[in-house]
């Protein structure tokens, strides 16, 4: 799978750190990767077999990994925040550096946590479009920031800017913020986001459920991603994540060695979509997820939010 973290700044395509952490270089601590067609298997520091062991040793290892992740994330965040400040006059370069930050930090954190990762449909991760993903764990954020292509921006609520360090980096990165305090402001924010994406030839990443699932089961999709597609006419590229809800459960401070799968599905063209079929489009995209998720992650009911 070709690295997507090329761009201006301190991490050129052939940089030593980049080559260690990018999606091509999986020679990590003596571990190897197998690539067959569009499928990549990444063997991390964990084991292929998932054993949910609550013994003290497993808890200790989990704690060390999480603390290490926190420290490394703080270091990379401070480094890239310094870069962003220098690049304040150049917003497009800040976006590219934000992607470089995501590629390096996301890959590094997943390597530290050690979960085996299988990546499918890697060729679709190079397309320009609206990337959407199911969401049930903080690991989803690490995986998507690592794997989406350079030139991708995310959309988050304005409250994210108050998160220590990470929120300020998000603001400096020139990513998009929406005001959800009332529907009128939210719609205006979405319109401004689409204008920025179209004007600057960008991709988007969004979690259409709007929040994390408690148990890993798919939640009803909000309508925002369809409105974005209708206005931008960009294709929708589904990312199906499995196993993340087992590896790091919502509200838990424990990482488990569950194997993870990241599956990029073929782009869904939106050129001929029309506004009066929004619910139909949401339902059809949800159905794609239902077909590609394991039984344990499928919704127990179907509804349109």
VMD Tcl script that draws the C-alpha trace (Angstrom):
set ca {
  {0.00 0.00 0.00}
  {1.52 3.26 -1.05}
  {2.32 5.84 1.59}
  {0.04 8.86 1.58}
  {1.99 11.07 3.93}
  {4.12 12.76 1.32}
  {4.01 16.52 1.42}
  {5.86 19.69 2.24}
  {7.67 19.96 5.53}
  {10.04 17.92 7.63}
  {8.75 14.48 6.59}
  {9.63 13.85 2.93}
  {8.52 10.56 1.38}
  {11.91 8.94 1.89}
  {12.59 10.35 5.36}
  {14.00 7.88 7.88}
  {11.18 8.31 10.41}
  {8.55 8.27 7.68}
  {9.92 5.09 6.14}
  {9.81 3.40 9.54}
  {6.19 4.27 10.21}
  {4.45 4.50 6.85}
  {2.06 1.99 5.33}
  {4.74 0.30 3.23}
  {7.31 -0.33 5.95}
  {6.06 -2.97 8.36}
  {9.41 -4.37 9.47}
  {8.73 -3.47 13.08}
  {10.71 -5.09 15.89}
  {11.44 -8.08 13.70}
  {7.79 -8.42 12.70}
  {6.77 -8.71 9.07}
  {3.81 -7.98 6.81}
  {2.14 -9.89 4.02}
  {0.56 -8.16 1.05}
  {-1.65 -10.03 -1.40}
  {-3.39 -7.85 -3.98}
  {-5.22 -5.12 -2.11}
  {-4.92 -6.83 1.25}
  {-2.25 -6.04 3.83}
  {-1.71 -7.83 7.12}
  {0.22 -5.94 9.75}
  {1.53 -7.97 12.63}
  {2.09 -5.67 15.56}
  {3.53 -6.35 18.99}
  {0.45 -8.30 20.05}
  {-0.61 -11.83 19.17}
  {-2.88 -13.10 16.43}
  {-5.04 -15.00 18.90}
  {-7.28 -12.80 21.03}
  {-7.40 -13.82 24.68}
  {-9.32 -11.48 26.98}
  {-7.10 -12.01 29.99}
  {-7.73 -9.83 33.06}
  {-4.65 -11.10 34.88}
  {-2.38 -8.60 36.57}
  {0.39 -9.01 34.00}
  {-1.93 -8.20 31.08}
  {-3.29 -5.20 32.96}
  {0.26 -4.00 33.66}
  {1.30 -4.37 30.01}
  {-1.84 -2.51 28.93}
  {-1.11 0.31 31.36}
  {2.47 0.66 30.13}
  {1.31 0.78 26.52}
  {-1.36 3.40 27.18}
  {1.03 5.60 29.18}
  {3.63 5.27 26.41}
  {1.01 6.25 23.84}
  {0.06 9.31 25.86}
  {3.67 10.42 26.18}
  {4.43 9.87 22.49}
  {1.26 11.67 21.45}
  {2.18 14.66 23.60}
  {5.64 14.75 22.03}
  {4.41 14.57 18.44}
  {1.64 17.06 19.16}
  {4.08 19.63 20.57}
  {6.45 19.10 17.62}
  {3.74 19.55 15.00}
  {2.12 22.44 16.85}
  {5.45 24.26 16.57}
  {5.50 23.53 12.84}
  {1.92 24.77 12.46}
  {2.73 28.08 14.15}
  {5.54 28.67 11.65}
  {3.12 27.81 8.80}
  {0.27 30.09 9.91}
  {0.51 32.22 6.69}
  {0.15 29.04 4.56}
  {-3.12 27.25 5.43}
  {-2.81 24.56 2.75}
  {0.62 23.58 4.04}
  {-0.86 23.31 7.52}
  {-3.42 20.81 6.23}
  {-0.69 18.71 4.66}
  {1.35 18.83 7.85}
  {-1.73 17.81 9.82}
  {-1.95 14.73 7.62}
  {1.76 14.04 8.14}
  {1.13 14.31 11.89}
  {-1.78 11.89 11.59}
  {0.14 9.39 9.49}
  {3.10 9.30 11.86}
  {1.24 9.61 15.17}
  {-1.60 7.25 14.27}
  {0.80 4.57 13.01}
  {3.12 5.01 15.97}
  {0.30 4.70 18.52}
  {-1.12 1.59 16.86}
  {2.36 0.04 16.81}
  {2.80 0.73 20.52}
  {-0.61 -0.73 21.36}
  {0.33 -3.86 19.43}
  {-2.99 -5.06 18.00}
  {-2.67 -7.15 14.81}
  {-4.18 -5.11 11.96}
  {-5.50 -6.37 8.63}
  {-6.05 -3.74 5.91}
  {-8.26 -4.56 2.93}
  {-9.12 -2.51 -0.16}
  {-5.99 -0.43 0.27}
  {-6.21 0.95 -3.27}
  {-9.35 2.91 -2.37}
  {-7.46 4.80 0.35}
  {-5.79 6.89 -2.36}
  {-8.99 8.37 -3.80}
  {-10.26 11.89 -3.27}
  {-13.67 11.74 -1.63}
  {-15.70 11.77 1.57}
  {-14.36 9.03 3.82}
  {-16.87 7.74 6.33}
  {-16.29 5.23 9.12}
  {-18.21 3.44 11.84}
  {-17.13 4.55 15.30}
  {-16.97 2.59 18.55}
  {-13.52 3.24 20.00}
  {-10.80 5.85 20.31}
  {-8.75 3.47 18.13}
  {-10.98 4.45 15.20}
  {-9.49 7.93 15.37}
  {-5.93 6.60 15.43}
  {-6.58 4.32 12.46}
  {-8.32 6.88 10.27}
  {-5.79 9.64 10.93}
  {-3.07 7.17 9.94}
  {-4.71 5.77 6.81}
  {-6.55 8.61 5.05}
  {-4.64 10.31 2.22}
  {-2.76 13.59 2.33}
  {-5.13 16.48 1.64}
  {-7.86 15.15 3.94}
  {-9.57 17.33 6.52}
  {-11.90 16.31 9.29}
  {-14.98 18.01 10.66}
  {-15.40 18.33 14.43}
  {-17.52 20.25 16.88}
  {-16.09 23.57 17.99}
  {-15.70 22.26 21.54}
  {-12.69 20.23 20.42}
  {-10.49 23.32 20.62}
  {-10.64 23.11 24.43}
  {-8.96 19.68 24.50}
  {-5.44 20.24 25.93}
  {-2.78 20.41 23.18}
  {-4.70 18.24 20.70}
  {-7.50 20.80 20.41}
  {-5.10 23.64 19.78}
  {-3.28 21.55 17.16}
  {-6.61 20.83 15.49}
  {-7.30 24.56 15.28}
  {-3.83 25.32 13.93}
  {-4.16 22.51 11.38}
  {-6.87 24.36 9.48}
  {-9.29 21.47 9.89}
  {-12.99 22.30 9.84}
  {-15.18 23.18 12.81}
  {-18.97 23.18 13.00}
  {-21.20 24.95 15.48}
  {-23.87 22.52 16.66}
  {-25.41 24.89 19.19}
  {-28.41 25.31 16.88}
  {-29.48 23.87 13.49}
  {-29.03 27.16 11.62}
  {-25.42 27.54 12.74}
  {-24.72 23.88 12.00}
  {-26.02 24.18 8.43}
  {-24.01 27.34 7.84}
  {-20.89 25.64 9.21}
  {-21.43 22.66 6.92}
  {-21.84 24.93 3.91}
  {-18.60 26.73 4.75}
  {-16.88 23.37 5.16}
  {-17.98 22.23 1.71}
  {-16.81 25.50 0.14}
  {-13.37 25.02 1.69}
  {-13.16 21.40 0.53}
  {-14.16 22.19 -3.06}
  {-12.01 25.33 -3.31}
  {-8.87 23.60 -2.03}
  {-9.38 20.22 -3.73}
  {-9.53 18.34 -0.41}
  {-11.00 15.10 0.91}
  {-13.09 14.74 4.06}
  {-13.24 12.23 6.90}
  {-16.37 12.01 9.03}
  {-18.05 9.56 11.43}
  {-21.68 9.51 10.21}
  {-23.07 8.01 13.43}
  {-22.19 11.28 15.17}
  {-20.97 9.56 18.34}
  {-19.24 6.41 19.52}
  {-21.24 3.22 19.81}
  {-21.30 1.79 23.33}
  {-21.18 -1.86 22.27}
  {-19.71 -1.76 18.77}
  {-23.08 -2.14 17.05}
  {-23.70 0.27 14.20}
  {-25.79 3.30 15.17}
  {-28.21 5.13 12.83}
  {-26.40 7.49 10.47}
  {-26.95 11.22 10.63}
  {-27.73 13.11 7.44}
  {-24.63 15.33 7.39}
  {-22.47 13.16 5.15}
  {-25.20 13.04 2.49}
  {-25.56 16.84 2.55}
  {-21.78 17.09 2.12}
  {-21.94 14.74 -0.86}
  {-24.84 16.60 -2.45}
  {-22.98 19.90 -2.25}
  {-19.50 18.69 -3.18}
  {-20.41 15.80 -5.52}
  {-17.46 13.90 -4.11}
  {-17.74 10.11 -3.96}
  {-18.31 8.47 -0.59}
  {-15.64 5.97 0.43}
  {-16.76 3.70 3.29}
  {-14.22 2.50 5.85}
  {-15.46 -0.52 7.81}
  {-13.69 -1.04 11.14}
  {-14.06 -4.28 13.06}
  {-12.64 -5.29 16.43}
  {-11.83 -1.83 17.75}
  {-14.71 -1.93 20.25}
  {-13.17 -5.08 21.76}
  {-9.62 -3.72 21.77}
  {-10.40 -0.45 23.57}
  {-13.89 -0.22 24.95}
  {-15.64 3.07 25.51}
  {-14.91 4.39 29.00}
  {-12.18 1.78 29.60}
  {-8.54 2.42 30.48}
  {-7.52 -1.03 29.28}
  {-6.23 -2.06 25.84}
  {-6.86 -5.67 24.83}
  {-4.99 -7.59 22.06}
  {-8.05 -8.03 19.83}
  {-7.23 -8.28 16.10}
  {-8.46 -5.33 14.02}
  {-9.62 -5.08 10.42}
  {-9.74 -1.91 8.33}
  {-11.66 -2.41 5.08}
  {-11.86 0.30 2.44}
  {-14.85 -0.27 0.15}
  {-15.22 0.94 -3.45}
  {-16.27 4.60 -3.82}
  {-19.98 5.35 -4.04}
  {-20.55 7.89 -6.80}
  {-22.86 10.79 -5.87}
  {-22.99 12.74 -9.17}
  {-26.63 11.85 -9.74}
  {-27.88 12.11 -6.17}
  {-30.86 14.41 -5.60}
  {-31.98 16.16 -2.38}
  {-35.40 14.49 -2.18}
  {-33.86 11.02 -1.71}
  {-31.66 11.74 1.31}
  {-33.19 9.04 3.51}
  {-32.88 6.52 0.71}
  {-29.17 7.26 0.33}
  {-28.57 7.00 4.07}
  {-30.37 3.68 4.18}
  {-28.42 2.29 1.23}
  {-25.06 3.26 2.76}
  {-26.09 1.79 6.12}
  {-27.02 -1.43 4.36}
  {-23.52 -1.60 2.89}
  {-22.10 -1.43 6.41}
  {-24.53 -4.06 7.68}
  {-23.42 -6.43 4.92}
  {-19.73 -5.88 5.72}
  {-19.84 -5.95 9.52}
  {-19.77 -9.14 11.60}
  {-23.03 -10.16 13.25}
  {-21.86 -8.81 16.61}
  {-21.51 -5.29 15.19}
  {-24.71 -5.14 13.16}
  {-27.51 -2.92 14.47}
  {-30.40 -4.51 16.33}
  {-32.79 -2.14 14.58}
  {-32.85 0.07 11.50}
  {-33.81 3.74 11.56}
  {-32.84 7.04 10.00}
  {-31.81 9.84 12.39}
}
mol new
graphics top color blue
foreach p $ca { graphics top sphere $p radius 0.5 }
foreach p [lrange $ca 0 end-1] q [lrange $ca 1 end] { graphics top cylinder $p $q radius 0.2 }
display resetview
